[in-house]
Amino acid sequence: MAEIKFGTDGWRGVIADDYTFENVRRVAGAIAGYVLKHEDAGRGVMIGYDTRFGSPRFARLVAEVIANAGIPVKLANDYTPTPAVSLAVKQQGAAGGVMVTSSHNPWNWNGVKFKGKFGGSATPAIMAKVEEELHAGAMPTAKPAPIEEVDFKQAHIDAMCKFADLELIARAKVKFAIDSMYGSGRGVMTRIFTERGIEHVAIRQEVNPLFPGINPEPIEPHIEELRKAEDGSFVDSHKCFAVLLHWLLERKKWSGDVVRAFNTTGMVDRIAAKHCRKLHECPIGFKYIADLMMDHEIVIGGEESGGIGYSRYLPERDGILNSLLLANVMAEEGKPLGELVADLQREFGPHYYGRRDLHIPENVKQAAIQRARADGTSTLGRYKILKKENMDGVKFFLDAPDHNRGAIPWILFRASGTEPLLRLYSEAATPELITEILEQGKTFVTSSG
């Protein structure tokens, strides 16, 4: 049988290659085995799906396997945002949740994610137990339990509208651009804004499993249509994270620690330090942030892909909620997003971020990682490596200029856990330095060493 390997948040694969009905059935059997052994199976499992090719059919298959194990299932009656499923798990006290999605992967991928009973990405300990069931070939059967089709979206909308100040946003009389990138959040924000008379323009709301011309990830170049729609400059997820953190600590005075993934901006460290908040750094994947939320009060936790969550809401990332909160910040501060970012750059120093995805053969990828880890590697291009960190991939801190207390320059080499590629991440004090460091990183990877 084909190997099924769990990545940072469940299992993903190429449709019709390794992501097949048979392999989805195997993963569903493993989840059912886990729930029967480690949770109160009578509480049932919530199942949702996104707009990818075949997602409704794959979700129905997962539901049937789990129900055939005697576990009651509530199955989404429409394309549903992932956090809506997680919220339903928490609100209804379910044993867990399943989401058929592969997040930001290209159009020809799909996946299966498992959500813990606490309403967030399953912790590493939970996923290890699911993997045990998978390797054992678990496919439990019992008297079939019912499968009920339900709407998870309304409760999600209600919760978000209580968490963000929609009345303040409406009074600000700001016009917003909404880009759902053909994803399962389609129509949610437009509905919220329309009901409250908030002016907006919406693009890419239709269902198109081919995600024409893009990966459904809000980074360049995939946001070009949004840039045209609102005639603005791009603010990446790191700056959004920093804006939200600064607002929560400065304005809202929320209590709690701060969490960031290994590949996110150092500006978060500086904001947390100013407010004397403990900063936790964790490996890449929201499951590690969710794990910390089980034991600590976390005011905000975020990762490079824009996954940002809050202990007092749900131990889960929620892009729609974060969009509403950013609108909330703009309304309260009376400034557009670009001005809020400029304020942070002035106070905490200039921080710029870049990423490059290298689609390279597996042997080249592994050789590059080994050379990066090696003690003999002491320079990258013309810059000396000051130190290395290996929490998740290999990160070089460089003696490149910080340009008047700007970002400490670094580059991270990390092999994707779900795709055949090596990712380079970098932060520095100028866009030009980012370009140079990433180019040097690419040369390092592709050279024979």
C-alpha positions in Angstrom: 0.0 0.0 0.0 1.1 3.6 -0.7 2.8 5.4 2.2 0.6 8.0 3.9 2.7 10.7 5.7 1.3 13.2 8.0 2.6 16.8 7.6 2.3 19.8 9.9 -1.5 19.6 9.9 -2.8 16.3 8.8 -2.3 14.5 5.5 -2.2 16.0 2.0 -1.5 14.5 -1.4 -1.9 14.9 -5.2 -5.4 14.0 -6.3 -5.6 10.7 -8.2 -1.9 10.0 -7.5 -1.7 9.3 -3.7 -4.8 11.2 -2.7 -7.3 8.5 -3.7 -10.6 7.2 -2.4 -8.8 4.2 -0.9 -6.2 6.2 0.9 -8.8 8.7 2.2 -10.7 5.6 3.5 -7.5 4.5 5.3 -7.0 7.9 7.0 -10.7 8.0 8.0 -10.4 4.5 9.5 -7.4 5.7 11.5 -9.3 8.7 12.8 -12.2 6.4 13.8 -9.8 4.1 15.6 -8.3 7.0 17.5 -11.7 8.4 18.5 -13.0 5.0 19.7 -9.9 4.5 21.9 -9.1 7.9 23.2 -12.3 10.1 23.1 -16.0 9.9 24.0 -17.1 8.5 20.6 -20.8 9.1 21.5 -20.1 12.8 21.2 -19.7 12.4 17.5 -17.4 13.9 14.8 -18.0 17.1 12.8 -16.9 17.0 9.1 -16.5 19.8 6.7 -15.0 20.3 3.2 -13.6 23.0 1.0 -14.0 24.0 -2.7 -11.3 21.7 -4.1 -12.0 19.1 -6.7 -13.9 16.2 -5.2 -14.0 17.6 -1.7 -17.8 16.9 -1.2 -17.4 13.3 -2.3 -14.3 12.7 -0.2 -16.0 14.2 2.9 -19.0 11.9 2.3 -16.6 9.0 2.2 -14.9 10.0 5.5 -18.4 10.4 7.1 -19.4 6.9 6.0 -16.3 5.3 7.3 -16.6 7.0 10.7 -20.3 6.4 10.9 -19.7 2.7 10.1 -17.5 2.5 13.2 -20.6 3.5 15.3 -19.6 7.1 15.7 -22.3 9.7 15.0 -21.4 12.3 12.3 -22.5 15.8 11.5 -21.6 16.6 7.9 -21.5 20.1 6.4 -24.3 20.7 3.9 -22.1 23.2 1.9 -18.5 24.3 1.4 -17.4 25.4 4.9 -14.4 27.4 6.3 -12.1 25.3 8.4 -12.6 27.3 11.6 -16.4 26.9 11.3 -15.9 23.2 11.8 -13.4 23.7 14.7 -15.9 26.1 16.3 -18.7 23.5 16.0 -16.5 20.9 17.6 -15.9 23.1 20.6 -19.5 24.5 20.9 -21.2 21.1 20.6 -18.7 19.2 22.7 -17.8 16.8 19.8 -15.1 14.1 20.0 -13.3 15.8 17.2 -13.6 17.2 13.7 -12.4 16.4 10.2 -11.8 18.9 7.4 -11.2 17.8 3.8 -8.8 20.5 2.5 -5.2 21.0 1.7 -5.2 24.7 2.5 -2.8 26.7 0.3 -1.5 23.8 -1.8 -1.9 23.9 -5.6 -5.3 23.1 -7.2 -4.4 19.4 -7.8 -3.9 18.6 -4.2 -6.3 17.7 -1.4 -6.0 16.6 2.2 -7.6 15.4 5.4 -7.1 17.4 8.6 -8.1 16.3 12.1 -9.3 18.7 14.8 -9.1 18.0 18.5 -12.1 18.1 20.8 -10.9 21.5 22.1 -11.7 23.1 18.7 -8.3 23.4 17.1 -5.6 21.7 15.1 -4.9 18.3 16.6 -1.8 18.4 18.8 1.4 16.4 17.9 0.5 13.9 20.6 -2.9 13.3 19.1 -1.6 13.0 15.5 1.0 10.4 16.7 -1.9 8.3 18.0 -3.8 8.7 14.7 -0.6 7.6 12.9 -0.4 4.5 15.1 -4.0 3.6 14.1 -3.1 4.2 10.4 0.0 1.9 10.6 -2.1 -0.8 12.3 -4.6 -0.6 9.4 -7.5 0.4 11.7 -10.9 0.1 10.0 -13.4 -0.4 12.9 -17.0 -1.4 12.3 -20.1 -1.5 14.4 -23.8 -0.8 14.1 -23.7 2.2 11.8 -24.4 5.6 13.4 -26.4 8.4 11.7 -25.0 11.0 9.4 -26.7 14.3 9.7 -26.2 17.1 7.2 -25.9 20.5 9.0 -25.0 24.2 8.5 -21.8 25.1 10.4 -21.5 28.6 8.9 -24.2 30.5 10.8 -22.8 29.8 14.2 -19.3 30.8 12.9 -20.6 34.1 11.6 -22.4 34.8 14.9 -19.2 34.1 16.9 -17.1 36.3 14.8 -19.5 39.2 14.9 -19.5 39.0 18.7 -15.7 39.0 18.8 -15.1 41.9 16.4 -16.8 45.3 16.7 -18.9 45.4 13.5 -20.8 48.5 14.5 -17.5 50.4 14.9 -16.4 49.2 11.4 -19.8 50.3 9.9 -19.5 53.8 11.5 -16.0 54.3 10.0 -17.5 54.5 6.5 -14.5 52.7 4.9 -14.8 50.8 1.7 -13.1 47.3 1.8 -12.0 44.9 -0.9 -12.7 41.2 -0.2 -10.9 38.4 -2.1 -11.9 34.8 -1.2 -9.4 33.3 -3.8 -12.1 30.8 -4.8 -12.0 29.3 -1.3 -14.6 28.0 1.2 -14.8 31.4 2.9 -16.6 32.6 -0.2 -19.6 34.8 0.5 -19.1 34.9 4.3 -17.6 38.4 4.6 -19.8 39.8 1.9 -22.8 38.6 3.8 -21.6 40.1 7.1 -20.8 43.5 5.4 -24.0 43.6 3.3 -26.2 43.0 6.4 -24.5 46.0 8.1 -24.3 48.3 5.1 -20.5 48.3 5.0 -19.3 49.3 1.6 -17.2 46.7 -0.2 -16.2 45.2 -3.5 -15.7 41.4 -3.7 -13.7 39.3 -6.2 -13.0 35.6 -6.8 -16.1 34.4 -4.8 -17.2 31.7 -7.3 -16.4 28.0 -6.9 -13.6 27.0 -9.3 -11.6 24.0 -8.2 -8.8 24.9 -10.7 -8.0 28.1 -8.7 -7.2 29.6 -12.1 -3.7 31.1 -12.3 -3.1 31.0 -8.5 -2.5 28.9 -5.4 -5.1 29.9 -2.8 -2.5 31.5 -0.5 -2.5 35.3 0.1 1.1 36.0 -0.9 2.6 37.5 -4.1 2.0 36.9 -6.9 -1.4 35.3 -6.1 -2.8 38.5 -4.7 -2.3 40.5 -8.0 -6.0 40.6 -8.8 -6.8 42.0 -5.3 -4.1 44.6 -5.8 -5.8 45.7 -9.0 -9.3 45.6 -7.4 -8.3 48.0 -4.6 -5.4 49.8 -6.3 -3.2 49.3 -3.2 0.1 47.9 -2.0 0.4 44.4 -0.5 0.7 44.0 3.2 2.0 40.5 4.0 0.8 38.2 6.8 3.7 39.2 9.0 2.7 42.8 9.1 -0.9 41.8 9.7 0.3 39.7 12.7 2.3 42.7 14.0 -0.5 45.2 13.6 -3.0 42.9 15.4 -0.5 42.2 18.2 0.3 45.8 18.8 -3.4 46.8 18.8 -4.3 44.0 21.3 -1.5 44.9 23.7 -1.5 48.7 23.3 -5.2 49.4 22.9 -7.1 46.4 24.3 -4.6 45.5 27.1 -5.4 41.8 26.7 -3.4 39.5 29.0 -1.4 36.5 27.9 1.8 35.3 26.2 2.6 35.6 22.5 3.5 32.7 20.2 5.1 32.8 16.8 6.3 30.1 14.5 10.0 29.7 13.6 9.6 31.3 10.2 7.8 34.5 11.2 8.9 38.1 11.7 11.2 39.3 14.5 9.1 42.4 14.8 6.7 40.3 16.9 9.6 39.8 19.4 10.2 43.5 19.7 6.5 44.3 20.3 6.2 41.6 22.9 9.3 42.8 24.7 8.1 46.4 24.8 5.0 45.1 26.7 7.0 42.6 28.9 5.1 39.7 27.4 6.7 36.2 27.3 7.3 35.1 23.7 7.1 31.4 22.7 8.8 30.3 19.5 7.5 27.0 18.1 8.0 24.8 15.0 6.0 25.5 11.8 2.4 24.4 11.8 -0.5 25.7 13.8 -0.9 22.5 15.8 2.2 23.6 17.8 0.5 26.9 18.6 -2.7 25.1 19.5 -0.7 22.8 21.8 0.7 25.8 23.7 -2.8 27.2 24.0 -3.8 24.1 26.0 -1.4 25.0 28.8 -1.0 28.8 28.5 -3.1 31.9 28.1 -2.0 33.1 24.7 -3.1 36.6 23.6 -2.2 35.8 20.0 -0.3 33.1 18.1 0.6 33.2 14.5 2.6 31.6 11.7 4.0 32.7 8.3 1.0 31.5 6.2 -1.3 34.0 8.0 -2.6 31.5 10.5 -3.4 33.6 13.5 -5.5 32.6 16.6 -6.4 33.7 20.1 -6.9 31.7 23.3 -10.0 33.6 24.2 -11.7 32.8 20.9 -10.6 29.4 19.7 -7.3 27.5 19.5 -7.5 27.7 15.7 -6.4 30.1 12.9 -9.3 32.0 11.3 -8.6 34.2 8.3 -12.1 35.6 8.1 -12.0 36.7 11.8 -8.6 38.2 11.4 -9.8 40.2 8.4 -12.6 41.5 10.5 -10.2 42.4 13.3 -7.9 44.2 10.9 -10.9 46.2 9.7 -11.6 46.8 13.5 -8.1 48.2 14.0 -8.4 50.5 11.0 -11.7 51.8 12.2 -10.5 52.4 15.8 -7.2 54.0 14.8 -8.7 56.0 11.9 -5.9 54.9 9.6 -5.6 52.6 6.6 -3.5 49.5 6.9 -0.5 51.0 5.1 -0.3 53.8 7.7 -0.5 51.3 10.6 2.4 49.4 9.1 4.4 52.5 8.6 3.9 53.4 12.3 5.2 50.1 13.4 8.2 50.3 11.0 9.1 53.7 12.6 8.8 52.4 16.2 10.3 48.9 15.9 12.6 49.4 12.9 12.2 48.4 9.2 11.3 44.8 8.7 10.9 43.2 5.2 10.1 39.6 4.4 10.5 37.4 1.4 10.0 33.7 0.5 11.1 31.7 -2.5 9.9 28.1 -3.3 12.4 26.0 -5.1 11.0 23.0 -7.0 14.1 20.8 -7.1 15.0 17.0 -7.1 14.8 15.3 -3.7 18.6 14.5 -3.7 19.5 18.2 -4.3 17.0 19.2 -1.5 18.4 16.8 1.0 22.1 17.6 0.1 21.4 21.3 0.6 19.9 20.8 4.1 22.8 18.6 5.1 25.3 21.2 3.9 23.4 24.0 5.8 23.6 22.0 9.0 27.3 21.2 8.6 29.8 22.9 10.8 32.0 23.8 7.9 29.3 26.1 6.4 30.2 29.5 7.8 29.3 32.0 5.1 26.4 32.7 2.7 27.6 34.7 -0.2 29.5 37.7 1.1 28.0 37.5 4.6 29.3 35.6 7.6 26.9 33.3 9.4 26.8 34.6 13.0 24.7 31.6 14.4 22.5 28.8 13.3 19.2 27.5 14.7 17.6 24.1 13.8 14.2 24.1 15.4 12.5 23.5 12.1 14.8 23.5 9.1 18.1 25.4 9.3 18.2 29.2 9.9 21.3 31.3 9.4 21.6 34.7 11.1 23.8 36.9 9.0 26.2 39.8 9.6 24.4 41.8 6.9 23.5 45.4 7.8 20.4 46.0 9.9 20.0 49.6 8.6 19.4 51.6 11.7 18.0 49.1 14.1 16.0 47.2 11.5 15.3 43.5 11.3 18.2 41.2 12.2 19.0 39.5 8.8 18.3 35.8 8.6 17.5 33.1 6.0 15.7 29.8 6.7 16.1 26.6 4.6 13.1 24.3 5.1 12.0 21.2 3.2 8.2 21.2 2.7 6.4 18.5 4.6 3.7 18.2 2.0 5.2 19.2 -1.4 8.3 18.3 -3.4 10.1 21.6 -2.8 12.5 23.5 -0.6 11.4 26.8 0.8 13.6 29.7 1.5 12.4 32.4 4.0 14.2 35.6 4.8 13.9 38.8 6.8 16.0 41.9 6.6 15.9 45.7 6.9 15.4 46.5 3.2 13.7 44.9 0.2 17.0 45.0 -1.7 18.8 43.0 1.0 16.0 40.4 1.0 16.4 39.9 -2.7 20.2 39.5 -2.3 19.9 37.0 0.5 17.3 34.9 -1.2 19.4 34.8 -4.4 22.4 33.8 -2.4 20.3 31.1 -0.7 19.2 29.8 -4.1 22.8 29.6 -5.2 23.8 27.8 -2.1 21.0 25.2 -2.6 21.7 24.5 -6.3 25.5 24.5 -6.1 27.2 21.1 -5.6 28.9 22.4 -2.4 
